[in-house]
Amino acid sequence: MTAEFDPLRSWISPEHLRSDVLSSYRRSFEKHPGRLVILENILIQQVADKLSRFLRNEAKFETEYGLYSQKDSGVSEEKWLRAPETDRFFRFSKLVEVASEFRMSLNALTYLRFRKSFQDPAFKNFFERLCGFELAWSDDFGSHSMKAGDFLKAHDDNNRNRRIALVIYLSDDWNENLGGCFNMVDQEGRIQRVVPTYNSMVVFDVTASTTHFVDPIGAEAGTRARVTIGGWYHRPTH
């Protein structure tokens, strides 16, 4: 483990910070037809548990609706319901605030510190070592919740100067039978299905000419939510 990753020791499980392990991730990433890699048990267990409790019990989410015909902005529920099924792009919820009674909770403070940590040079360096190319800064991160009936249809993220996308799965009561699996479609039409396993992270290159989608959440999920933290690092502008 090199000193450059010292700031990450509070967040990332130490086995992921070893040079040999990062090199193996990079080889897997470069060989994958969609330039994708999955890291299991990415966060220190206590951190993952606090983030999960915050997202499931203390955060407030607001439902968002999207149409293919208006990809650059969300739409009202009324407009979404009037649209043909083929035009409905997504339905999910985005974190908008912390419930007032939890604003000073240990879980909420952990979440706020973790979100801020993505601006630490060590995090950017970690993903540069993992992927093998230079990245620019980004504050393009957020948290989402998906419940029964929610979905995200096929699309790519190759816009707004983005280079890599990452998603951390934080529902400890989830299984693939509930839906919500991430699916990547490569240039040959092959699909890789990624189960949203608790405390795992998927990283992929949005410039690799792939598309991806999330399976609809089934009614079997009941009141359970598929919660995630994710976002993008961008391409350098020079």
C-alpha positions, 0 to 999 in steps of 0.5 A: 500500500503506497502513501498516496492512498493513506487518505483512503484507509478510512473508507476503502478495505485495505486489500483493494489498495495494494499495488498488485491488486490494483494492477490485477483490476487494471488488467481485468478492466482493459481486457473486458469488452466493455471496460468494466470491473467489479470490486467486492467488499469495497468499503470498510464494513463499518463504513458500508453499514453506516452508509446503508443505514443512512440511505435506507432510514435517514435520507429523504428521496424524491421520485424522478421521471424521465423520457427518451424524448427529453433525455436532458431533463426530468419530467412531471409524473403527469407528463410521464404517465401520458407518454407511450410506454416506449418513451418512458426512460426511467423512474427512480428516486434521488436523495434530496435532503437529510431528515431533520431528526437525523442531520447530526446522526453518525450515519448522516455525518459519515455520508457527508464526509464520504461524498466530500472525499471524492474530491480528495486527490487520493480517490482520483488517483485510485481510479486512475491506477485502476483504469490506466488513464488520466481523469479530471475532477468531478462533483458529479456524484449522488445517491439513488433509491429504487423501489418496486416498479422503478426501472432504468432503460437502455442508454449510455453515459457518454456525455458531459465530458464523462469518462468513467462511471461507478456505482456502489451498492448498499442494500444489505437485504437485497438479492437478484430475485428482487430485480435491480440488476445492472446490465451492460451490453457490449458492441457485439450485443453480449450482455453482462448482468451484475447483481447489486451485491451489498458493498460491491462497486462496478466501474466502467468506461463510458466511452467504450461504445456500450449501453446499460440498463437496470432491471425493473424492481419487482413487486417482491421487493415490497417496501425494500429499496435498492440504494446506491452511491454513484457518479462519474469522473470526467475527461481532462480538458487539456 
